[in-house]
Amino acid sequence: MTVPQIKLNDGNSIPQLGFGVFKVDPDETERIVTDALEVGYRHLDTAMIYGNETGVGNAIKASGIPRDELFITTKLWNSDQGTDSVRDAMDLSLEKLGLESVDLYLIHWPRPDLDRYLDTWLTMEQLKADGKARSIGVSNFHRPHLEKILAGSETVPAVNQIELHPAFAQRDLRAFGAEIGMHTEAWGPLGQGKYDLFGEPAVQAAAEAHGVSPAQVAIRWHLQSGIIVFPKSNSRERMAENFDVFGFELSGEQMASIDAIDRDQRVGANPDEATF
């Protein structure tokens, strides 16, 4: 099964479908990521604050999969923003992952109250130049945060990883990203179980029409919308189901019906207000 590759603005490519480890128990991470790699995932998304980079690294090492066949993302936590802590945080993440570099390094949240994200971004440009991150990007950034980076640096973020699911489609932010050559990644692509996405009539009807699960329909909606997506699951059976989304295609009508679910329903923190 071939996962589509998306070309980033720096010339690197990213698998459009990956596997996320948010809230995966550190003690279970190696087993769960090993399952994901055996299913076929080659794009893994973690973060320092998840506490499971070591488990991800152990699974990568044990897999024997060549490094150039994997795409690994991790993220800088808010307390490490600023010019002094970024390099140490990057080195610690690389040590835990057992890697010399990551494919993508992200500022996890903008924390506009701290107002350190531009200085942090300038340091991340240096990390990219040093080869510790092949690509750099941001997460949870709104347009004003992005505009500040664009005005104060030489690098357009490769991606913006944001909360995104059918009830919170973030069309304006995605359109701005496309305008500046930045791709959008979705976290919480299935709504984190905080509303009944699978019970939405448009999702149910598409699932019945194609003989697939509602989760597969939701993931397929992301893919056909051009979004990079990495659902998570602790179940190998569910991992395999989430990966098996390339044997069907939603029609234009089905896509439009799922698009219509959008009601600006955020289920996570608002980046303008988050202070953790």
C-alpha angles and dihedrals in degrees: 000000000000118000113211116251120223119209112229125214092259093056097258121121130227128197106247093220121051144152124261127206101195109147092003108147108252089225090056099038099093092052094044095047090046088056090049092051091048090051088056108264114144099171115076125185120198138146139208092247092056088070092218105095090110091056091048090050093049091052091049092051094046093047095068089214110149111257093236090061092060132076112204125189127186133167141227113239122231096249089060096055117121134062099288105049104040097081093047091049091050092049092049092050091049090049092051092046092046090230136127091216142000125229093228132017119190137192097236099212132000096229092197089187089068093042093205100118097097093052088045090052092052089054090048088055086059092049089054091049089050091054097244092117121029091201133014130206146147140254130215093005120153124208097270090052091050093047090054090054092046091051095046105040144041097237131079108211111256091222143002112214108206142162103275134162135133094281092047105035098161093211097169093051092046090050091052089050091053090048092058095038097256123135124224125232123195125225117188090022092169094046093257089264090287094124133019099267092154090053094056107118093228092054094044093048093051091047092052092046093054099033093240136116125273088245091057090050092051092049091047089052089057093048094049089047089059094249124143107232138184116182118193131219136162090211118088090207091055091044089056092047092050090050093049097078103112100079096076138039129212114235122238089255093051091049091050092049091053091044087057091063088075110117101154090258107165113192098180135053122304108243091216090061106027113116103169 
